[in-house]
Amino acid sequence: MSAGPPAEVTAYLRAATRLLPATARRMVAAELHANLHQAMLDARLTGHGEAEAWAVALQQAGPAWQTGVGLARIYTLPALLRAVLVTGALGGAASALWTDGETPVAAAQEARP
């Protein structure tokens, strides 16, 4: 076996993790590499050579863009949603504080005879 993954695997990992924040990119790439490596080992058990086994593993993983979009949904969108919600909450609080100092007065109710 070679010392490292083939260039195709490295390119796949880079493309699949491109949309992720830098903090998660390395961890996710390592986990994805481990999954690809296991798929390669499984393919080796079926009689494929190492290069063919890596190709089988990449084929089973699917397109890098599709994997990347799925990973971005998990790692990027929740943070983006939190940022939008916090911004909305702070905007609402600021709007409430920056009124002209006038507190809305409830309309008086009159009793009907």
N, C-alpha and C positions, 0 to 999 in steps of 0.2 A: 504494500500500500504506500501511496505517496505521503509526503509530510503534511500537506495541506489540501484544502479543497481545490478543485479545478477552477479556472477562471470563470467558467459559466456559472458555477455555484456562487462565487463571490459577486458576480454581476447581478445574479438573481437576488441575493441577500441585500445588496445595495439598493436595487430598484424596489424591493418589497418594503423596505424600511424608510424610504425617502420621505414620506409624508409624516413620519413620527417626530415628536419632539426629541431633542438631543438627549435628554435625560433617560428616555425609554428606548432609544434606538439601539444601543449596544446590548442591552439585556434581551430585547426581542430578537435581535439578529442572532445572538448566541442560542436562544431557544429554538428558533427556526432552523438554524444550522444543525442542531442536535436532531431535530425531527427529520431533516433531509438525510442526515448521516444514517439514521436508523432505517429509513426507507431504502437507502443505498445498500446497507448490509442485508436487508431482506431480499433485495433484488440479486445480490451476490449468491444467496442461498439457492436461488432458482437457476443458477448456472451462468449468469451474466458476468462478463469481465468488469473490471472496476470502472472504466470509462462508460460502458453501456449501463452499468448499475446507477451511476450518477445521472445519466440521461433519463432513466426510468424514474428515479426519485423526483427529478425536476418536472417530468411529465405528470406524475401523480399529484404534485403540489399545485399544479395549475398555473395560469399566467401570473407573472409577478405583479402586474397592475391590479389584478383582482385581489390577490393576497394583501397588497398594500392598502387598498381601499377598505378591506375588512379590518385590518389592523388599525387604520386611522379612525374607524368608527369606534373602536374600543379605547384607544389611547388619546385621541385628539378631541373628538366631539364632546365627551363629558366635561373636559376642561373648558372648552369654548362655551358650552351651555352654562356652566357655573359663572363664567365671566359675564355673560349676557345677563343672567339673573341678578348678579351682584350690582352690575351697572344700572339695571332697571330699578332695583331697590334703593340704591343711593340716589338715583335721579328723582325718585318719588319722595324720598326724605328731604332732599334739597328743595324740591318744589314746595313741600309743606312748610319748610322753614323760611323760605324766601317770599312768602306772600306779603302783601303790603301792610302787614300788621293788623289787618282786619280779620276778626274771627267771624265766620258766618253765623248769623243769628237765626234760630229756628223761628218759623212763622208761628204767630200765636193762633191758637185754635179758639174759635168762638162757639159757645154753646148755642144750639138752635132751640128756639122755643117750641 
